[in-house]
Structure formats: structure tokens, C-alpha cells
Amino acid sequence: MFRLSNNLVGILNFLTFLLSIPILAGGIWLSKNGASECEKFLDKPVIVLGVFLLLVSLAGLIGACCRVSWLLWLYLVVMFLLIVLVFCFTIFAFVVTNKGAGEVLSGKGYKEYRLGDYSNWLQKRVSNAKNWNKIKSCLIDSKVCTEFHDRFASDTVNDFFSEQLTSIQSGCCKPSNDCDFTFQNPTTWTKTTGPFNNTDCDAWQNDPNILCFNCQACKAGLLDNIKNSWKKVAIVNIVFLIFLIIVYSVGCCAFRNNRRDNAYRAGWKP
């Protein structure tokens, strides 16, 4: 009698197989039709994920439904490694996002962000010139500050200071509060003569392609955005981890069933 656990593993892996097809197709489409380097940057990870899901789901599907024990064993090994990987990444995500928060400013609706407030590991990633040039290019291509300017273009200085800005808008699209520049519009400010205690004040330019993209505050704003995203991912990973453990347990039952059935067949005499 074909057992329930084999059927469950087969159904789950058939659904995973169907899921892998659009993921793989999406990665191939990005590699050929990506409008910018930022979009094309995602093609290889998406293709790798699609191929991985495709191969693992086929191993689980064939191993469970066709009673191929070695394939099911391989599937369980990969699942175990995936559980360990997800568990380690979840712990890592909580550790590196434990530090850092925006500084509340008196009379301002937005916050200021300092690079030194975030974990050393994250700081090193954005402080690397090669990494930051790629990130900066993506931020410019995404027109995050162009949309910022268009949205708040009609604001008076008091209106602007009361706006709830995102961390990237606050860090990359306007000068630091320490600079005390004169507001003209959201992305155009009149510089004071200095000297400045904050190096970001010298880095600020009214050029739409420069603004504060070379500022430490821009890097900090990005890290704050990443921190919030990673925390959400870590919570989702906990749910995913529980699901993987359940699937792994069912797979172990299916593997045990395969071995029993194969042993029964080997010892059966007509």
C-alpha cells in the first residue's frame, strides 16, 4: 500500500516544481531584457534559485512517487542543509540588525541617520568603494530623489520640515541637519560657508546626480532600510523554517517507507 507520507512529499514537490518554472523564466528574462545593471544584477541569483528548486523538487517527486530511495536520500540531505542554512541566516539577520536607529530631531518630522550607529559588518559592506558605487548607481537609476523632489516640490520650508521622509530620502536626497543650509526646494539648498563638523556638508551638491549620494548619511539611510527589510525577512524565515522541518520529517517517513517496501520486494518469492 502506497503510504500517505510519500503522497504528501510528492504533492509538495510537484507544487515546488511548478513554482520553479516561472522563477527560472523570470531570471532568464531579466538577463536578456533588464533595463539597467541593477536589474541584471538579480538575474543570476534568480536563475540559480530556479534551477535549485527545479532539481530538488524533481529529486523529491521521483524519489517519493517512484520509490527511488537514493534520490529521496539525496533530497533529504539537501533539505537538511537548507534547514541549517536558513537557521544560520535567521540568527545572523537578527544579530546584524540589532543595532542602529534614526535620530529624532526637534521640530522635524523626519530622522537623521549616522553610519556609526549600525553594525560593523553592515558598515564595511557600504564603506567599500566598489560596492557603494554600484549601490549609488542603482539609487540614481531608481530615481528615488527625483520622485522625492516631485512629491514635495510645492512644500514651503515649514511644510518640508514636517514631512515623514523615508530613511533613504532623508539620508540621500537632502543635506544633513548639521549643515544648516538654506532651503530653496527639496533638492536645492544654498550652502553656508563653513567650516563644517560634518563631512557630509562638503559632499552635498545640488546636482540631481550627486545630491548626498556620496554622504555617510546616505549609506546609513540605506542600512536602516536594509535593517527593517532583514527583520521582516527573518520573521518570515522562522515560519519557513518550521515548514521545512515539517516537510523534512514527512520526507524521512517516506524514505523509511521506501526502504521497507524495497526490503519486502527483495525478500518476496513468487
VMD Tcl script that draws the C-alpha trace (Angstrom):
set ca {
  {0.00 0.00 0.00}
  {1.40 3.39 -1.03}
  {1.78 5.44 2.15}
  {0.45 8.87 2.99}
  {3.89 10.41 3.59}
  {5.01 9.51 0.06}
  {1.92 11.15 -1.38}
  {2.47 14.31 0.67}
  {6.11 14.61 -0.38}
  {5.09 14.04 -3.99}
  {2.38 16.73 -3.89}
  {4.60 19.29 -2.16}
  {7.43 18.76 -4.62}
  {5.10 18.88 -7.60}
  {3.93 22.31 -6.41}
  {7.57 23.36 -5.92}
  {8.36 22.14 -9.42}
  {5.56 24.31 -10.85}
  {6.85 27.28 -8.81}
  {10.40 26.85 -10.12}
  {9.33 27.30 -13.76}
  {8.21 30.98 -13.55}
  {11.17 31.78 -11.26}
  {13.62 30.33 -13.80}
  {11.81 32.04 -16.69}
  {11.90 35.36 -14.80}
  {15.66 35.08 -14.27}
  {16.28 34.34 -17.95}
  {14.03 37.26 -18.94}
  {15.95 39.62 -16.63}
  {19.29 38.54 -18.09}
  {18.09 39.36 -21.63}
  {15.75 42.30 -21.07}
  {16.99 44.04 -17.90}
  {16.85 47.80 -18.45}
  {19.81 48.54 -16.18}
  {22.75 46.88 -14.47}
  {20.74 46.97 -11.23}
  {18.02 44.81 -12.74}
  {20.50 42.49 -14.43}
  {22.30 42.07 -11.11}
  {19.35 39.95 -9.96}
  {19.29 37.59 -12.94}
  {21.97 35.13 -11.78}
  {20.60 34.66 -8.22}
  {17.07 34.19 -9.62}
  {18.28 31.65 -12.22}
  {20.27 29.75 -9.59}
  {17.23 29.68 -7.28}
  {15.00 28.45 -10.12}
  {17.41 25.65 -11.11}
  {17.89 24.66 -7.46}
  {14.14 24.40 -6.83}
  {13.67 22.52 -10.10}
  {16.31 19.87 -9.36}
  {15.41 19.41 -5.68}
  {11.68 19.13 -6.41}
  {12.34 16.55 -9.15}
  {14.51 14.52 -6.77}
  {11.81 14.60 -4.09}
  {9.00 13.88 -6.56}
  {10.69 10.93 -8.28}
  {12.15 9.61 -5.03}
  {8.79 9.59 -3.22}
  {6.44 8.58 -6.04}
  {8.71 6.10 -7.85}
  {10.26 4.76 -4.64}
  {13.80 5.62 -5.72}
  {15.49 5.57 -2.32}
  {18.83 7.10 -3.31}
  {17.09 10.13 -4.85}
  {14.94 10.57 -1.77}
  {18.06 10.26 0.40}
  {19.77 12.97 -1.67}
  {16.64 15.12 -1.34}
  {16.72 14.75 2.46}
  {20.41 15.68 2.63}
  {19.75 18.87 0.65}
  {16.71 19.65 2.81}
  {18.77 19.20 5.99}
  {21.49 21.53 4.67}
  {18.80 24.05 3.68}
  {17.32 23.94 7.20}
  {20.77 24.59 8.70}
  {21.39 27.42 6.20}
  {18.04 29.12 6.87}
  {18.53 28.77 10.63}
  {22.02 30.32 10.50}
  {20.89 33.15 8.23}
  {17.95 33.93 10.52}
  {20.24 34.20 13.56}
  {22.73 36.26 11.54}
  {19.98 38.62 10.33}
  {18.81 39.28 13.89}
  {22.40 39.90 15.08}
  {23.44 42.36 12.34}
  {20.16 44.30 12.51}
  {20.17 44.61 16.29}
  {22.00 47.98 16.22}
  {21.06 51.27 14.60}
  {18.15 53.68 14.56}
  {17.39 57.13 13.22}
  {17.98 60.17 15.41}
  {14.82 62.11 16.22}
  {15.19 65.85 15.53}
  {13.35 68.55 17.43}
  {10.74 70.24 15.23}
  {11.32 67.83 12.31}
  {9.03 65.09 11.03}
  {11.95 63.05 9.66}
  {15.01 61.49 11.31}
  {18.75 61.80 10.72}
  {20.90 58.70 10.20}
  {24.52 58.12 11.31}
  {26.63 55.38 9.75}
  {28.45 54.63 13.02}
  {25.17 53.59 14.69}
  {24.91 50.38 12.64}
  {26.70 47.04 12.92}
  {30.34 46.90 11.82}
  {29.59 44.17 9.28}
  {26.98 46.32 7.51}
  {29.23 49.39 7.69}
  {32.06 47.54 5.96}
  {29.76 46.47 3.11}
  {28.73 50.04 2.22}
  {32.10 51.63 3.03}
  {33.75 49.55 0.29}
  {34.08 51.96 -2.66}
  {33.35 49.30 -5.28}
  {30.19 48.16 -3.51}
  {28.97 51.69 -2.88}
  {29.49 52.82 -6.48}
  {27.20 50.01 -7.63}
  {24.63 50.80 -4.93}
  {24.78 54.52 -5.71}
  {24.24 53.82 -9.39}
  {21.15 51.78 -8.55}
  {19.79 54.52 -6.28}
  {20.24 57.10 -9.04}
  {18.69 54.78 -11.67}
  {15.68 54.18 -9.42}
  {15.07 57.97 -9.39}
  {14.39 57.87 -5.66}
  {15.33 61.56 -5.30}
  {13.54 62.62 -8.48}
  {10.30 61.23 -7.07}
  {11.17 62.83 -3.74}
  {11.54 66.24 -5.41}
  {8.32 65.89 -7.41}
  {6.32 64.84 -4.36}
  {7.42 67.71 -2.12}
  {8.11 70.38 -4.79}
  {5.29 72.66 -3.63}
  {6.28 72.50 0.08}
  {7.30 75.60 1.98}
  {10.26 75.23 4.30}
  {7.95 74.59 7.28}
  {5.91 72.07 5.30}
  {9.07 70.24 4.27}
  {10.47 70.07 7.80}
  {7.25 68.39 8.99}
  {7.30 65.67 6.29}
  {7.73 61.99 7.21}
  {10.64 61.02 4.98}
  {11.95 57.53 4.41}
  {15.47 56.75 5.62}
  {16.85 56.83 2.05}
  {15.10 60.13 1.26}
  {16.41 61.69 4.46}
  {19.96 60.41 4.01}
  {20.45 60.71 0.23}
  {18.14 63.42 -1.11}
  {18.71 66.32 1.30}
  {21.69 67.72 3.27}
  {22.28 66.86 6.90}
  {20.56 68.97 9.53}
  {24.05 69.78 10.90}
  {24.86 71.83 7.78}
  {22.19 74.46 8.40}
  {21.80 75.13 4.66}
  {19.03 77.43 3.39}
  {16.05 75.62 1.86}
  {15.03 76.56 -1.70}
  {13.25 73.35 -2.71}
  {13.58 69.70 -1.57}
  {16.74 69.06 -3.63}
  {18.16 72.59 -3.91}
  {19.79 74.23 -0.89}
  {22.04 77.27 -0.52}
  {25.31 76.27 1.11}
  {26.78 78.19 4.02}
  {30.48 78.94 4.04}
  {31.53 76.50 6.77}
  {33.79 75.12 8.12}
  {31.65 72.05 8.83}
  {31.99 69.47 11.58}
  {30.03 67.01 9.45}
  {31.87 65.89 6.28}
  {28.51 65.32 4.58}
  {28.10 69.09 4.29}
  {31.09 69.30 1.91}
  {29.81 66.25 -0.02}
  {26.40 67.81 -0.75}
  {25.79 69.13 -4.28}
  {22.60 70.47 -5.86}
  {23.30 68.38 -8.97}
  {20.45 65.78 -9.19}
  {23.00 63.05 -9.93}
  {25.13 63.92 -6.87}
  {22.94 65.41 -4.08}
  {24.02 63.47 -0.97}
  {24.71 60.13 -2.66}
  {28.34 60.43 -1.52}
  {27.33 61.18 2.09}
  {27.76 58.93 5.10}
  {24.10 59.71 5.90}
  {23.04 58.16 2.58}
  {24.88 54.94 3.45}
  {23.28 55.00 6.91}
  {19.83 55.58 5.40}
  {20.31 52.60 3.12}
  {21.42 50.45 6.07}
  {18.34 51.49 8.04}
  {16.20 50.41 5.10}
  {18.08 47.10 4.86}
  {17.79 46.60 8.62}
  {14.00 46.91 8.53}
  {13.75 44.63 5.48}
  {16.01 41.98 7.02}
  {13.98 41.94 10.22}
  {10.86 41.19 8.19}
  {12.74 38.52 6.23}
  {13.99 36.96 9.48}
  {10.41 36.68 10.79}
  {9.27 35.09 7.51}
  {12.28 32.73 7.73}
  {11.08 31.44 11.10}
  {7.78 30.41 9.53}
  {9.63 28.96 6.52}
  {11.97 27.06 8.85}
  {9.04 25.43 10.64}
  {7.59 24.45 7.24}
  {10.93 22.96 6.13}
  {11.23 20.92 9.33}
  {7.73 19.51 8.80}
  {8.49 18.64 5.15}
  {11.82 17.08 6.20}
  {10.05 14.94 8.82}
  {7.49 13.75 6.28}
  {10.33 13.04 3.84}
  {12.08 10.90 6.47}
  {8.88 8.86 6.84}
  {8.69 8.45 3.06}
  {12.33 7.33 2.95}
  {11.67 4.76 5.67}
  {8.65 3.51 3.70}
  {10.79 3.13 0.57}
  {13.36 1.07 2.42}
  {10.70 -1.19 3.91}
  {8.99 -1.68 0.54}
  {12.30 -2.38 -1.21}
  {13.29 -4.85 1.52}
  {9.90 -6.57 1.22}
  {10.25 -6.87 -2.55}
  {13.82 -8.19 -2.29}
  {12.70 -10.94 0.06}
  {9.49 -11.84 -1.76}
  {9.33 -15.20 -3.56}
  {6.65 -15.98 -6.15}
}
mol new
graphics top color blue
foreach p $ca { graphics top sphere $p radius 0.5 }
foreach p [lrange $ca 0 end-1] q [lrange $ca 1 end] { graphics top cylinder $p $q radius 0.2 }
display resetview
